[in-house]
Amino acid sequence: MAIADGGELIILAPGVTKFGEDGQVDELIRKYGYRGRLHTLEQFNKPENQDLRDNMGAAAHLIHGSSDGRFTITYAVKEITQQEIADVGFQPADYDELAKKFDPAKLSYGYNTVDGEEIYFIPNPALGLWINREAFEGA
């Protein structure tokens, strides 16, 4: 996925109840947060952080799940508190409020205009990688 510097990724995930796919990864995410590649590598190399070195998959996830400060990640879920979301480095948002504004039932795959702003909607990011071919025409 490519997002412009200064852009925003909004994640609407009403069924998410924890950050990691299991309790151990969730614990590591809550401890180290999505703070960027350099921060994660720094934490990984500290002798006292053996727990992170013992789970390199979680360390890789923390790196891949971070924007490295290039864009914001707004996380709107129902079962995780806004404080917990902020504590891991994401921007918290109220799920019901954002789902009303960016109603998935009313949006089409690809470009949409919401309140005069152009957005790109992906209904199911788990299906794979995407490309906006228009952005590459003539490149």
C-alpha positions, 0 to 999 in steps of 0.5 A: 500500500502506498499513502502520500506523505501527510496522508491518513489511513483510516481503519474501521474494524468493529470486530477487532478486540486486541492488537495482536493475533494472539495474547503474546503478540498483543502484549508486545504491541502494547509494550513497544507500540507502532513507533517506527522502524528505528524505534523498534530496532533500537528496542530490539537491540536492548539487552533487557528486551529479550521478549521482543527478540524471542518473537521476531514476527512481532518485531517485524509486525511493529515495523510493518504496521508503522507509518514511520511518521509519514502519514497518520493511522486512525484506528476506529474499533469498538472493543479497544479503548481510545487510550489504548489505541493512542498508547500504541501510537495510532490516532484513536477515533470513535467507530460509530462516528467514522462509520457513519461518515465513511459508511462502508455500505455506501462506498464503492471500491476505489475513489469516492468523495465524502464531504468534498474530500476524495478518499480511496476505499478498500472494503476488504484489505485482507484480499491482497495488494492493490494498485491504482493503475491511473497513478501509473499511466504515463509514468 
